[in-house]
């Protein structure tokens, strides 16, 4: 089976529409909801507990936005969507950035947030294109994009529940 005959998450074409849609939903929940927005609720606690200044927090947010912009431009110009490897690398990169955020270095955090933005954009565009080009094969856009909302909601709920904890626990 050629790589162009696979869904964005790597599952063979011809799978059930529900499974394909859930793959997209979980991908967006992880990459956009968690990968991109998990840091936002902790940022307030980090500044309140003097882990970072407001200026450093703004720089971290800007790094994430810059990475997101670059990732979107790469996907626009490079057209790497013919194969699933950009999506897979983006997922691995997002997992790595979560680990990097546990290190006590603002410089590492800056790089991690940039990479998280870059990887989130690559994954989002890959899933969006898969939905657009494979809708006839069963992708349900409503289910897929509900994953994004579910991921954002999850980070908000967890952030709210852990708001009174030290920022390292969030």
N, C-alpha and C positions, 0 to 999 in steps of 0.2 A: 504494500500500500504506500503510495507516495505521500510525502508530507503535506501536499496541498489537499489531500483527501481526508485530512483530520480536522477536528474542531479546534478552536483556539486553545482549549485546555488539553488537547492531545488525544481525546477520545475518538475512536473511529466514527466516521460519518454513518448515518443510518440508525443511530441510537434513538431511544424514545425522545419525544419532544420534551417531556418533563425533565428527564435527566440532562439533556442539553441545556435547557433553560436554567436548571438549578446549578449546573456548572458555572454558567455565566453569572448567576446571582451570587454564588459563593465567591467567585473571583472578584466581583465588584465590592462585596462586603469586606473582603480581606484587604484588597489593594486600595480602595478609595476610603471606605468607612473606617477601617482600622489603620492601614498604612499611612493614609494622608491626614486623618483627623484625630488619631489617638493622642497626639501630643497636645492638642489645644486645651483640653480640660486641665492637664497637669501644669500648663504654663502659668496660670494664676497662682497656684500653690508654690511653684518654683520662685516666682517673684516675691510673693508674700513671705516666704521662708528664707529670703536672701540667697537662694542658690544662684540666681542670675538677676541682673538689672533689667529694667524694662527695655532699655536700649538693646541689650543682648537678646532678650526675647523677641524683639522686633527683627533683629538680624537673623535669628533662627527661622522666624516665619518667612522672611524675605528669601532666605536660602531655599526653603521649601517651594515657594512660588517660582523662583528662578529655575529650579530643577523641573518643576511641572511645565513651565513654558518651553524649556529646552526639549523635554521629552515629547511634548506635542509637536514641536517643530521637526524633530527627528522622524516622527511617525508620518508627518505630512510630506516631507521631502524624500526620506529614504525608502519609503514603501517596503519596509521589511516584513509586511504582513503575509507574505506568501508562505512563510514557514512559522511554526509555533515557537521557535527558540527565543525571540524577543520577549514574548509573554512569560515563558518559563524563567528566563534570566531576571525579569522584573520581579517575579514572585520570590525568587531566591534573594535578590537584592533587598526587598522589603523586609524579609526575615532577618537579614544581616543588620539592617538599620535599627531594628528593634533591640538587638543585642548591643550595638554600638551606643545606644542611648543610655545604657546602664553604666557606661564608663564615666569617671569624674573629670571630663575634659570638655570645655565649651567648644574648643576647636574641633574635636571629634564630633560633637553634637551638630555643629554647623555643617560638616561634611555629610553626616548621616541624614540630616533633614533635606539637604540638596539631593542626595541620592534617593531618598524616599519620594520626593516630588517628581524626580525624573522617572523612577520606576512606576509610580502611580499613573502618570500620564501615558506611559507606554502600555501598561496593562489596560487602562480605560479605553484608549483608542483601539487596541486589539480586540477587546470585547465588543465595543460599539460596531466595529467593522464586521465582526463575525455575525452579530445580530442582523446587520443590514444585508449582508450578502448571503446569509444562510437562513433567512426567515422562512423560506419555502421548505426547508428541511426540518423545521420544527422549533427554532428559537422563538420563544414568546417574549417580546420586548418588555411587557409589563412585569413578568416574573424576574427577568434579568435585571432590570433597573430597580426593582424593589430591593434587590440585594444591596445596592448602594445605600439606599435609605435605611435599611436594617443595620448595616455596618456603622453608619453615622449615629443612628439612634443608640446602638449598643455602646459606642464610645461615650456618648453623652450620659447614659444611665450609669455606666461604670464610673465615669468621672464624678458624677453627682454623689454616688454612694461612697466614694473614696475621698471626697473633698476634704474631710477633716483629718485624714492621715498625712504623714510626712510625704512630700512629693515623691520620694524614692519608692514609696509603696504603691504609687498610682501607676 
